[in-house]
Amino acid sequence: MKIVISGASGLIGTQLSAKLTKSGHDVWRLVRRSAGASEISWDPAKGTLDAADIEGADVVINLSGAGIGDKRWTESYKKEILDSRTLSTKLLAKTIALLQKKPAVFLSGSAIGIYGARGDENLDEQSANGTSFLADVCTQWEAATAPAVSAGIRTVLLRTGIVLTPLGGALKKQLPLFKIGAGGKFGRGDQWQSWISLDDEIRAIEYLLTADVSGPVNLTAPNPVTNLEFTKTLAKVLHRPALLPIPSFGPKLILGAELADALLFTGQRVLPMALTSSGFEFAHTNLEEALRSLLNK
């Protein structure tokens, strides 16, 4: 299949592009510069994308978006977080909707942040959206796919959880502290963490290329854990203690209260009902087993 990917240089996009290429697909990367081999130039901020470059694609995968935790949430950066997602998604959705030969499927990024902070509530794809900055971003992000849906293109909303890999993301940031025995729970540690291994994230996206699934899909392992359980499990795998709880005031001072609460001190207990009911089988369902596999322990 000819597959066009935006956000192909990100953590997930890099691994996904490599996996799809290895599987024999013809992978084309959308880039915001002069295009090289197997690349297509575009500029979401200016709304420029040559439809002829997308014509003939069987699948379009949209993973664009500024990093949620890369900077403090100033008003200008919050606007960048939103715009980087909605503008790219609208441009892709409108472009593919007008193609003479439309792609069979549009896989578009989203996140479990759409559910907001919900305590111990079990959340699946039928659960209502939350009320927070990230929930609003995800709601608008998903709504931007409307032209593709209206054009009859099977559209899947990839609601990704906490992706575990030592290559990047939350786990990479935590490992140095945990390896020296200085890791610990965040606050009370009762906030839920809905995780997925990078391997399963990539496998699930590849599965969704052809699966008879549309609409929101939670990309999370079937067994979410509390932050306390995650902390104890990671420390166990690394054979280190985890005795130093991290109070909220430190991260809030460094990151800002809103960002710290969203990333560290609140969470969601999310279940991947759409994936499991469609027959997808996770390679990693147990956190300890997943961490041992990821860290070769």
PyMOL commands that set and color helices and strands:
alter all, ss='L'
color gray80, all
select helices_A, chain A and resi 11-22+51-54+75-97+112-115+133-143+146-150+169-179+198-208+227-238+249-255+257-265+273-278+287-295
alter helices_A, ss='H'
color red, helices_A
select strands_A, chain A and resi 2-6+26-31+39-43+48-49+59-62+105-111+122-123+154-160+162-164+192-193+195-197+215-219+225-226+269-270
alter strands_A, ss='S'
color yellow, strands_A
deselect
rebuild
show_as cartoon
